[in-house]
Amino acid sequence: MPHDANRDILKVKDVLHAIELIQSFVAKGTIITFIKSDLLQSAVIRQFEIIGEAGSKISVTTQSAYQNIE
């Protein structure tokens, strides 16, 4: 497996882990809980940053192979 493919797999795992964390952070609360908690907002925002960072580092080859994923 080429280096880019290995790196891409790790980046996709980072994205999936961040999604799981966001889901766990907000699972037990309400929108009011979220709005009132700076800590919760910061945690969720950080995970979205990680998703964006990891997604931007996925190779063009992999992006081309999976164009239907946005």
C-alpha positions in Angstrom: 0.0 0.0 0.0 1.5 3.3 -1.0 2.5 5.9 1.6 -0.4 8.3 0.6 -2.9 5.5 1.0 -1.6 4.7 4.5 -1.7 8.4 5.4 -5.2 8.7 4.0 -6.4 5.8 6.1 -5.1 7.5 9.2 -6.7 10.8 8.2 -10.1 9.1 7.7 -9.8 7.4 11.1 -9.1 10.9 12.6 -12.3 12.2 11.0 -14.3 9.2 12.2 -12.9 9.5 15.7 -13.7 13.3 15.8 -17.3 12.5 14.7 -17.7 9.9 17.4 -16.4 12.4 20.0 -18.8 15.1 18.8 -21.7 12.6 19.1 -20.7 11.6 22.6 -20.3 15.3 23.7 -23.8 16.3 22.6 -25.7 13.0 23.1 -27.0 13.7 26.6 -27.7 17.4 26.3 -30.1 19.7 24.6 -29.5 22.7 22.5 -29.9 24.9 25.6 -27.2 22.9 27.3 -24.9 23.4 24.3 -25.6 27.1 24.1 -24.9 27.6 27.8 -21.7 25.7 27.9 -18.6 27.4 26.6 -16.6 24.2 27.4 -18.9 22.0 25.3 -19.0 24.5 22.4 -15.2 24.7 22.5 -14.8 20.9 22.5 -17.2 20.5 19.6 -15.6 23.3 17.6 -12.2 21.7 18.1 -13.4 18.4 16.7 -14.8 20.2 13.7 -11.3 21.8 13.2 -9.7 18.4 13.4 -12.2 17.1 10.8 -11.3 20.0 8.5 -7.6 19.6 9.0 -7.6 15.8 8.4 -9.9 16.1 5.4 -7.7 18.7 3.8 -4.7 16.4 4.0 -6.4 13.5 2.2 -4.5 12.9 -1.1 -5.9 14.0 -4.5 -5.8 10.4 -5.6 -8.1 9.3 -2.8 -10.4 12.3 -3.2 -10.7 11.5 -7.0 -11.5 7.9 -6.2 -14.3 8.9 -3.9 -15.8 12.0 -5.5 -19.3 11.2 -4.3 -18.2 11.8 -0.7 -18.4 15.5 0.4 
